[in-house]
Amino acid sequence: MKQYPRKYSLQTSLLIFFLNLISAHGGDGQASHLFGDYCYDCHDDLTKKGNLDLMEIFKQVSFDGTLVFENLITGKMPPPEKAQPSPQEKKRMLEWLAACQPDQKPRKFRRISRHEFVYSVNDLLGIRLNLADQIPEDRGTKNFDSDRRIELSKDMIGSYFKATDQMLEFAFPKNGVPNERTWITGKVKDSHSTYNIYHRPYEDGILFSWTRANNGNTYSFFYDHFEPRVSGWYDLTFDTAKVGA
């Protein structure tokens, strides 16, 4: 039996593969050949670098070429040291992949309301900034504002991005986060002058009681005339102790 060199056997196999590929997917035959020129050295059925066998993938009647498309359009593949397709060749390869991509229907998902969105971003960034009023009111269905049937309009999506940008700017200011500062004040005043008998100095602090009238109203004490030097959110701490019964 006459034996043919492996090189010619491989070329014949690739030719048969391309003919089958064109038959299965139709479209641009030259575009499919370009993958053989630039991709199959590393991603054929023998080499399969990165566990990626393009020959096997392209045999399928319908396949998801998203990964190949993204690597090609971003220039990640082929690697810099390998031969590169020209802009025209790359365009044909991308168009061929797009034409082979199966139709994908929009997947339904449970969306979150504008309030849930703001709370979630606050939790992720460790901030407290309520921008829900800057996002259009959710068009609910039967009193539900997170129904998967609610579609997002272009304007609503834009408002979500705008609110997110503001929250990111708040969490990561352009000029950096100011150094932490601490202010201590010992000033309080009662909410009603007739209850000032419940407020007096005590040791290193202030002693006061939280009173309640017979009508159920409470009369509390609060800090007076304290303005922080820098506007923003603050964590307030109180050193307290119970005195007496």
HELIX and SHEET records of a PDB file:
HELIX    1   1 ARG A    6  HIS A   25  1                                  20    
HELIX    2   2 GLY A   29  TYR A   38  1                                  10    
HELIX    3   3 TYR A   40  HIS A   43  1                                   4    
HELIX    4   4 LYS A   49  ASN A   51  5                                   3    
HELIX    5   5 LEU A   54  LYS A   59  1                                   6    
HELIX    6   6 THR A   66  ILE A   73  1                                   8    
HELIX    7   7 PRO A   87  CYS A  100  1                                  14    
HELIX    8   8 ARG A  114  LEU A  125  1                                  12    
HELIX    9   9 ALA A  132  GLN A  134  5                                   3    
HELIX   10  10 LYS A  154  ALA A  171  1                                  18    
HELIX   11  11 SER A  193  TYR A  198  5                                   6    
SHEET    1   A 2 VAL A 188  ASP A 190  0                                        
SHEET    2   A 2 PHE A 221  TYR A 223 -1                                        
SHEET    1   B 2 HIS A 199  TYR A 202  0                                        
SHEET    2   B 2 GLY A 205  PHE A 208 -1                                        
SHEET    1   C 2 THR A 211  ARG A 212  0                                        
SHEET    2   C 2 THR A 218  TYR A 219 -1                                        
END                                                                             
